[in-house]
Amino acid sequence: MSDVIDALVGIAPGSRLDAVRAQRAEARKHAQASYDALFAPAAPGGFTPDERFAVAAFVAGLHREPRTGAHYESKLPAGLRGAVAAQVAAARGEGPYGRFPRGPLSAEDAAGPIHRIDDAARAALGPKLAAAFEHVHMLVFHPRDASAAALQKLLDAGWTTTEIVTLSQLVSFLAFQIRVVAGLRVLNAELA
């Protein structure tokens, strides 16, 4: 059984790495099921497929994962690709940034940029997707700065509570997928 992770890594059916992945058949099956549920749900609701792929391309870009980013960008309408690419270029950073509650971890506090989308880019993306990109940037680079105010900005832009949960699940899945793909690529090179 081949899946999207195989495609992103370049795992050929019958290869040594294919056999390694086959040893974790349930993990492979559920990773693909998560992908399918997030990107091809039976009822996407107000979180459209284009918005899902745009968020995925943006997250992959923030993680500097070009092959995964290209996969998601290829699913976008041509008119949206440039706007997403421009936001990736504008939003990249090193992270993580943010402030811990006062205590022993405060020594790790680090200031960093907060991504804000200008009016022209907001018009190209639409207010809902622009708010999602600002929120996603916070999840990727400022996870310790999560707040009720940040969630309220999504609600104000038209996201429902259910869509916000799905957006967060999508970002979490991508963090998992990008790390698995990176690890399997290293292993694939060693087995070659």
Backbone bond lengths (Angstrom), bond angles and torsions (degrees), N, CA, C in turn:
res aa  C-N    CA-C-N  psi(-1)  N-CA   C-N-CA  omega(-1)  CA-C   N-CA-C  phi
1 M - - - 1.450 - - 1.523 109.33 -
2 S 1.307 117.78 119.50 1.454 122.84 178.47 1.531 108.93 -97.45
3 D 1.327 116.69 149.69 1.466 120.29 -178.93 1.516 109.98 -138.21
4 V 1.329 115.70 -177.33 1.463 119.73 -176.65 1.522 111.14 -66.01
5 I 1.316 118.46 -31.39 1.472 120.21 177.38 1.526 109.38 -65.18
6 D 1.325 118.21 -41.71 1.465 120.43 175.83 1.525 110.21 -56.85
7 A 1.317 115.91 -44.15 1.465 120.04 -178.81 1.525 110.92 -64.24
8 L 1.337 117.85 -41.22 1.462 121.08 -178.69 1.526 112.12 -69.43
9 V 1.331 116.63 -31.72 1.467 120.75 179.98 1.527 110.62 -84.82
10 G 1.343 116.10 -31.73 1.459 120.70 -173.87 1.518 111.59 90.11
11 I 1.321 116.54 37.79 1.465 121.84 -179.78 1.525 108.61 -85.49
12 A 1.301 115.62 118.74 1.476 120.85 179.67 1.518 109.88 -83.12
13 P 1.348 116.79 140.71 1.467 119.08 175.23 1.533 110.10 -57.57
14 G 1.325 115.88 135.36 1.460 120.86 179.53 1.522 114.12 85.16
15 S 1.343 117.60 -3.55 1.467 120.68 179.54 1.532 110.36 -75.03
16 R 1.333 116.20 169.69 1.465 120.14 178.56 1.530 110.87 -62.35
17 L 1.325 117.20 -39.37 1.467 119.04 -179.95 1.526 111.15 -71.47
18 D 1.315 117.26 -32.03 1.469 120.28 173.75 1.536 109.34 -60.35
19 A 1.317 116.66 -41.07 1.467 120.52 178.71 1.527 110.83 -66.72
20 V 1.334 116.30 -37.42 1.475 119.88 177.18 1.522 109.91 -62.85
21 R 1.331 116.52 -46.49 1.470 119.48 179.92 1.528 111.53 -65.33
22 A 1.311 117.26 -32.28 1.463 120.78 179.84 1.532 111.49 -63.47
23 Q 1.325 116.63 -22.50 1.472 119.67 177.90 1.526 111.70 -69.65
24 R 1.333 117.09 -19.01 1.474 122.66 177.65 1.529 108.56 -117.93
25 A 1.320 115.83 55.99 1.469 121.32 -173.56 1.529 112.45 -59.11
26 E 1.322 117.39 -37.70 1.475 119.72 -179.08 1.533 110.59 -68.18
27 A 1.332 116.50 -40.56 1.472 119.56 178.37 1.528 109.83 -63.27
28 R 1.323 116.50 -41.83 1.469 121.12 179.08 1.524 110.11 -63.60
29 K 1.312 115.89 -45.30 1.471 120.61 -178.45 1.526 111.21 -62.30
30 H 1.318 116.46 -43.78 1.467 119.33 -176.41 1.530 112.64 -75.93
31 A 1.332 117.40 -29.26 1.474 119.26 174.45 1.531 109.63 -63.70
32 Q 1.330 116.04 -42.57 1.459 119.22 178.34 1.529 111.08 -68.60
33 A 1.330 116.37 -38.28 1.466 119.57 178.66 1.534 110.50 -63.43
34 S 1.330 117.15 -37.34 1.472 120.31 176.58 1.521 110.17 -64.35
35 Y 1.327 115.89 -44.94 1.470 120.23 177.79 1.531 109.99 -57.39
36 D 1.318 116.31 -48.68 1.472 120.36 -178.32 1.529 111.19 -62.09
37 A 1.322 116.67 -41.68 1.465 120.27 -178.66 1.526 111.64 -66.08
38 L 1.328 116.23 -35.04 1.463 119.17 -177.50 1.525 112.93 -83.58
39 F 1.335 116.98 -32.95 1.465 118.85 -173.67 1.523 114.61 -108.54
40 A 1.300 118.34 -13.02 1.462 120.92 177.30 1.525 109.58 -141.65
41 P 1.333 117.12 54.79 1.460 118.59 -178.48 1.527 111.09 -70.22
42 A 1.306 115.23 153.48 1.467 119.97 178.89 1.527 110.22 -62.82
43 A 1.319 116.93 -34.96 1.468 121.44 179.95 1.533 108.20 -133.87
44 P 1.339 117.68 91.22 1.474 119.30 -175.81 1.522 114.39 -69.28
45 G 1.332 117.48 -15.00 1.455 119.63 -179.09 1.517 110.59 63.58
46 G 1.342 116.29 -144.57 1.450 120.36 -177.12 1.519 114.41 -82.94
47 F 1.328 117.98 -5.96 1.470 122.69 177.79 1.527 106.24 -94.15
48 T 1.341 115.45 92.57 1.458 120.97 -168.79 1.527 112.15 -69.95
49 P 1.327 116.92 159.82 1.477 119.49 175.84 1.529 112.06 -57.19
50 D 1.339 118.83 -41.63 1.467 119.92 178.59 1.524 111.20 -60.62
51 E 1.336 117.33 -41.04 1.471 119.97 178.20 1.529 110.57 -65.21
52 R 1.314 116.80 -39.74 1.473 119.87 179.43 1.521 110.90 -62.60
53 F 1.332 117.26 -46.87 1.469 119.62 -179.76 1.528 111.06 -69.17
54 A 1.319 117.77 -33.57 1.469 120.27 177.29 1.527 110.25 -64.72
55 V 1.318 117.37 -44.91 1.463 120.47 177.81 1.529 109.87 -62.01
56 A 1.331 116.85 -42.84 1.466 120.41 -179.80 1.532 111.22 -62.70
57 A 1.327 117.17 -43.35 1.466 120.16 178.85 1.527 110.12 -63.95
58 F 1.328 116.90 -38.91 1.473 121.43 178.68 1.532 110.26 -64.58
59 V 1.319 117.19 -46.77 1.472 120.69 -179.77 1.529 110.48 -63.01
60 A 1.319 117.83 -45.37 1.468 120.28 178.71 1.526 110.31 -60.92
61 G 1.324 116.70 -37.17 1.460 120.27 177.23 1.520 112.03 -65.43
62 L 1.335 116.98 -41.08 1.465 120.23 177.95 1.526 110.92 -63.47
63 H 1.336 116.24 -33.64 1.465 120.94 178.71 1.523 111.85 -83.39
64 R 1.333 116.74 0.12 1.480 122.02 179.92 1.527 111.01 57.03
65 E 1.322 114.76 46.29 1.457 121.24 179.51 1.535 107.66 -114.67
66 P 1.350 117.24 86.49 1.470 120.11 -170.82 1.529 114.87 -64.86
67 R 1.318 117.73 -36.68 1.467 118.26 -177.69 1.528 111.12 -68.57
68 T 1.309 116.08 -42.07 1.466 119.53 177.18 1.526 109.47 -67.78
69 G 1.330 116.42 -40.87 1.459 119.94 177.39 1.520 111.65 -59.78
70 A 1.328 116.52 -42.22 1.467 120.30 179.73 1.529 111.20 -63.20
71 H 1.325 116.07 -36.54 1.470 119.72 177.77 1.529 110.54 -59.12
72 Y 1.338 115.36 -48.03 1.463 118.59 -177.04 1.525 111.70 -74.64
73 E 1.331 116.96 -35.90 1.471 119.83 177.43 1.523 111.02 -61.70
74 S 1.327 116.45 -34.86 1.471 119.64 -178.45 1.525 112.27 -65.24
75 K 1.308 116.83 -17.03 1.471 121.26 179.76 1.527 112.45 -88.79
76 L 1.349 116.32 -7.14 1.465 120.65 -175.27 1.519 111.78 -88.09
77 P 1.330 116.84 150.25 1.467 119.46 169.58 1.527 108.87 -62.98
78 A 1.318 116.69 146.04 1.467 121.17 -175.92 1.517 112.02 -53.25
79 G 1.320 117.48 -38.10 1.455 120.77 -177.47 1.514 114.42 -66.33
80 L 1.295 117.48 -20.84 1.463 121.51 -178.64 1.530 112.45 -94.29
81 R 1.334 117.17 -23.35 1.478 120.85 -175.75 1.520 111.97 -58.20
82 G 1.315 116.89 -46.80 1.462 120.27 -177.97 1.515 112.13 -63.51
83 A 1.328 116.51 -40.19 1.466 120.40 -179.82 1.527 110.87 -65.37
84 V 1.328 116.49 -39.14 1.468 120.26 178.62 1.529 109.61 -68.20
85 A 1.334 116.92 -45.20 1.467 120.37 -179.93 1.521 111.16 -60.43
86 A 1.316 117.49 -39.40 1.462 120.65 178.92 1.528 110.84 -63.91
87 Q 1.326 117.10 -38.99 1.468 120.02 178.84 1.515 111.54 -69.40
88 V 1.324 117.39 -37.01 1.472 119.80 176.47 1.525 109.08 -60.51
89 A 1.322 116.49 -46.96 1.468 120.17 -179.15 1.530 111.11 -62.36
90 A 1.312 117.19 -37.57 1.466 120.98 -177.71 1.526 112.82 -77.40
91 A 1.316 117.25 -24.33 1.467 120.40 -169.87 1.521 114.95 -104.34
92 R 1.328 118.14 -7.14 1.468 119.08 -176.12 1.520 111.28 -60.21
93 G 1.316 114.67 148.56 1.454 121.09 178.49 1.508 109.33 -158.24
94 E 1.305 115.82 -167.18 1.463 120.66 -179.40 1.531 111.11 -111.58
95 G 1.309 119.04 -47.52 1.453 123.84 176.06 1.526 113.71 52.61
96 P 1.300 118.83 -177.29 1.459 124.91 -8.86 1.520 111.35 -74.07
97 Y 1.321 114.23 150.73 1.450 122.23 178.69 1.529 108.70 -117.72
98 G 1.308 114.57 171.37 1.452 118.52 172.81 1.512 112.57 125.07
99 R 1.322 112.34 -179.94 1.464 119.90 -177.36 1.527 109.38 -124.46
100 F 1.334 114.67 133.47 1.459 120.54 173.21 1.525 108.83 -84.26
101 P 1.330 117.59 158.23 1.463 118.45 170.30 1.540 108.69 -56.67
102 R 1.321 116.76 147.71 1.468 121.27 -176.22 1.519 109.77 -52.04
103 G 1.343 116.33 126.38 1.455 121.91 -178.77 1.507 110.41 163.35
104 P 1.339 116.93 -163.26 1.470 120.02 -175.06 1.537 113.56 -62.35
105 L 1.315 117.67 -29.03 1.468 119.61 -179.48 1.523 112.44 -78.87
106 S 1.335 117.24 -9.30 1.472 119.93 179.73 1.527 111.83 -58.56
107 A 1.328 117.17 -23.58 1.469 119.95 178.21 1.524 111.05 -62.72
108 E 1.333 117.01 -20.60 1.466 121.12 179.81 1.531 112.72 -94.44
109 D 1.321 118.21 4.62 1.468 120.33 177.35 1.524 109.51 -57.44
110 A 1.313 115.91 139.28 1.470 120.16 179.72 1.530 108.85 -144.80
111 A 1.318 115.30 127.62 1.465 119.50 176.40 1.524 109.19 -78.17
112 G 1.320 115.99 145.94 1.457 120.00 178.35 1.511 110.88 -160.01
113 P 1.309 116.40 165.37 1.466 119.79 -176.55 1.528 112.67 -67.56
114 I 1.306 115.22 144.77 1.465 122.67 172.66 1.522 106.05 -107.05
115 H 1.301 116.65 126.03 1.466 120.87 -175.26 1.527 110.79 -76.72
116 R 1.321 115.11 123.62 1.461 121.30 175.36 1.522 107.61 -124.41
117 I 1.300 116.37 135.01 1.462 122.58 -176.06 1.524 109.00 -95.30
118 D 1.332 115.11 129.27 1.467 118.86 -178.11 1.536 110.53 -75.06
119 D 1.323 115.20 170.94 1.465 120.33 -173.43 1.531 113.06 -61.77
120 A 1.342 116.85 -39.63 1.464 119.42 -179.04 1.531 110.90 -64.70
121 A 1.324 116.08 -44.38 1.469 119.41 179.31 1.527 110.51 -68.90
122 R 1.331 116.52 -35.80 1.472 120.60 178.02 1.537 109.73 -61.71
123 A 1.325 115.68 -37.79 1.472 119.22 178.52 1.524 110.91 -67.33
124 A 1.327 117.18 -37.29 1.469 120.79 -179.93 1.524 111.78 -70.46
125 L 1.321 116.43 -38.20 1.468 120.55 -177.21 1.527 112.45 -85.68
126 G 1.320 115.49 -30.17 1.459 120.19 -170.84 1.521 108.11 94.10
127 P 1.333 117.13 149.64 1.472 119.46 -174.55 1.527 113.87 -63.66
128 K 1.305 117.16 -32.65 1.467 119.55 -177.45 1.531 110.92 -70.59
129 L 1.335 116.84 -47.76 1.459 120.13 -179.63 1.531 110.85 -68.86
130 A 1.331 117.28 -36.01 1.470 120.23 177.42 1.531 109.98 -61.17
131 A 1.316 117.33 -44.11 1.472 120.28 178.17 1.523 110.70 -63.77
132 A 1.328 116.49 -37.79 1.467 119.89 178.46 1.525 110.57 -63.41
133 F 1.326 118.02 -42.60 1.467 120.79 -179.40 1.536 110.31 -63.80
134 E 1.313 117.39 -41.83 1.469 119.03 178.71 1.532 110.16 -63.40
135 H 1.318 116.38 -40.17 1.467 120.54 179.89 1.535 110.67 -68.40
136 V 1.316 115.89 -43.50 1.466 120.40 -179.09 1.534 110.04 -62.80
137 H 1.322 116.78 -40.15 1.466 119.55 177.10 1.523 109.88 -58.02
138 M 1.331 116.75 -40.48 1.456 119.98 177.99 1.533 110.61 -64.80
139 L 1.334 117.56 -42.55 1.464 119.68 -179.60 1.521 111.36 -63.31
140 V 1.335 117.42 -37.34 1.469 121.17 -177.50 1.526 110.96 -76.88
141 F 1.340 117.66 -44.77 1.469 120.21 -172.11 1.525 114.40 -106.49
142 H 1.317 118.45 -21.16 1.470 121.73 -176.29 1.534 111.19 -128.58
143 P 1.315 119.48 47.01 1.477 118.50 -174.03 1.518 113.18 -59.85
144 R 1.320 117.73 -29.14 1.467 119.31 -178.71 1.523 112.41 -77.96
145 D 1.334 117.25 -5.42 1.465 121.14 179.13 1.531 112.44 -99.97
146 A 1.330 117.39 12.33 1.463 120.10 179.10 1.532 109.48 -57.69
147 S 1.328 115.19 142.04 1.467 118.56 -176.67 1.522 110.02 -155.12
148 A 1.315 114.97 164.14 1.458 120.22 175.47 1.525 110.13 -63.18
149 A 1.330 117.12 -35.02 1.474 120.56 179.49 1.531 111.05 -62.94
150 A 1.336 116.86 -37.56 1.468 120.35 179.10 1.530 110.28 -65.54
151 L 1.319 116.99 -40.62 1.462 120.31 177.67 1.527 111.04 -67.73
152 Q 1.323 116.42 -35.65 1.466 119.88 -179.93 1.528 110.80 -62.21
153 K 1.345 117.42 -34.41 1.467 120.36 178.66 1.523 110.84 -61.59
154 L 1.332 117.05 -36.27 1.472 120.07 176.75 1.529 109.98 -67.87
155 L 1.311 117.06 -44.46 1.471 120.14 178.55 1.524 110.12 -60.35
156 D 1.329 116.71 -41.38 1.468 121.35 -179.59 1.529 111.71 -64.47
157 A 1.344 116.33 -28.22 1.468 120.94 -179.77 1.527 112.28 -85.74
158 G 1.332 117.66 -2.44 1.454 120.11 175.89 1.523 115.83 109.05
159 W 1.332 116.42 2.46 1.462 118.88 177.13 1.525 109.48 -76.82
160 T 1.327 116.62 139.05 1.460 120.49 173.82 1.530 108.73 -87.15
161 T 1.306 115.94 166.50 1.467 119.99 178.34 1.526 110.79 -59.73
162 T 1.329 117.15 -43.35 1.468 120.31 179.03 1.527 110.93 -62.09
163 E 1.319 116.88 -41.71 1.477 119.91 179.65 1.522 111.12 -66.64
164 I 1.328 117.79 -34.44 1.472 120.63 177.64 1.529 110.09 -65.76
165 V 1.318 116.39 -39.59 1.470 119.74 176.70 1.526 109.30 -62.70
166 T 1.332 117.48 -44.96 1.465 120.72 179.72 1.527 110.65 -63.60
167 L 1.330 117.17 -41.05 1.469 121.08 176.97 1.525 110.16 -58.22
168 S 1.311 117.46 -44.87 1.471 121.09 179.81 1.525 110.98 -65.74
169 Q 1.336 116.91 -39.82 1.463 120.44 177.43 1.526 110.53 -63.29
170 L 1.313 116.48 -40.12 1.465 120.93 179.95 1.530 110.44 -62.23
171 V 1.325 116.96 -44.94 1.471 120.81 179.52 1.534 110.15 -64.28
172 S 1.327 117.20 -40.82 1.467 120.78 178.17 1.526 110.88 -64.46
173 F 1.322 116.65 -43.42 1.456 120.04 178.97 1.524 110.40 -60.67
174 L 1.329 117.00 -42.20 1.466 119.79 -178.69 1.526 111.31 -65.07
175 A 1.324 117.57 -38.42 1.464 119.63 176.60 1.531 109.57 -59.36
176 F 1.330 116.35 -42.54 1.464 121.10 176.72 1.529 110.66 -64.34
177 Q 1.326 117.16 -51.97 1.459 121.37 -175.09 1.532 111.28 -60.63
178 I 1.316 117.04 -44.51 1.467 120.83 -178.07 1.527 110.47 -62.97
179 R 1.312 117.95 -39.71 1.469 120.22 179.38 1.526 111.20 -70.60
180 V 1.311 117.88 -40.37 1.468 120.56 177.90 1.527 109.94 -63.17
181 V 1.314 116.97 -44.81 1.469 120.72 -179.88 1.531 109.98 -61.93
182 A 1.320 117.72 -43.73 1.474 120.51 179.97 1.531 110.19 -62.25
183 G 1.316 117.00 -44.93 1.460 120.55 -179.64 1.519 112.21 -64.73
184 L 1.324 116.87 -43.16 1.465 120.31 -179.97 1.527 111.33 -67.71
185 R 1.325 117.21 -32.35 1.478 118.88 176.69 1.532 110.66 -63.80
186 V 1.318 116.11 -41.79 1.473 119.58 177.67 1.526 109.69 -62.01
187 L 1.321 115.67 -46.22 1.469 119.87 179.91 1.519 110.85 -63.92
188 N 1.317 117.00 -40.09 1.467 121.79 179.94 1.530 110.18 -61.39
189 A 1.327 116.72 -40.14 1.464 120.26 179.11 1.526 110.55 -67.46
190 E 1.312 117.04 -36.94 1.467 119.96 -179.72 1.520 111.80 -71.10
191 L 1.319 117.05 -31.54 1.468 120.82 -179.39 1.521 112.47 -81.87
192 A 1.333 116.64 -15.41 1.480 119.64 -176.49 1.524 110.67 -71.19
